[in-house]
Amino acid sequence: MADNDPTPRTPEDIRKSRNRVLALSLAAFVILVFFISIAKMS
């Protein structure tokens, strides 16, 4: 680990980015299921 890192990642930053990735993937999955169900109905 270099001490001159311009953006040190605190555990809170890591948690925030992981939560953002998790939320985006969950939203993408919901949208995918939504469009598949619409395609099956029509």
C-alpha positions as CSV (number, residue, x, y, z in Angstrom):
1,M,0.0,0.0,0.0
2,A,1.5,3.3,-1.1
3,D,1.0,6.2,1.4
4,N,0.9,8.8,-1.5
5,D,-2.4,7.3,-2.8
6,P,-4.5,10.3,-4.1
7,T,-7.8,8.6,-3.1
8,P,-7.5,6.4,0.0
9,R,-10.4,4.0,0.1
10,T,-12.0,4.0,3.5
11,P,-14.3,1.0,4.4
12,E,-17.2,3.4,4.1
13,D,-16.2,4.2,0.5
14,I,-15.9,0.5,-0.3
15,R,-19.3,-0.1,1.2
16,K,-20.9,2.7,-0.7
17,S,-19.5,1.5,-4.1
18,R,-20.5,-2.1,-3.3
19,N,-24.0,-1.0,-2.4
20,R,-24.3,1.1,-5.6
21,V,-23.2,-1.9,-7.8
22,L,-25.6,-4.2,-5.9
23,A,-28.5,-1.7,-6.4
24,L,-27.7,-1.3,-10.1
25,S,-27.6,-5.0,-10.8
26,L,-30.8,-5.5,-8.9
27,A,-32.5,-2.8,-10.9
28,A,-31.2,-4.3,-14.1
29,F,-32.6,-7.7,-13.1
30,V,-36.0,-6.2,-12.2
31,I,-36.2,-4.3,-15.6
32,L,-35.2,-7.5,-17.4
33,V,-38.0,-9.5,-15.7
34,F,-40.4,-6.7,-16.4
35,F,-39.7,-6.6,-20.1
36,I,-39.8,-10.4,-20.4
37,S,-43.2,-10.6,-18.7
38,I,-44.5,-7.9,-21.1
39,A,-43.1,-9.8,-24.1
40,K,-44.8,-13.0,-22.9
41,M,-48.2,-11.2,-22.4
42,S,-48.3,-9.7,-25.9
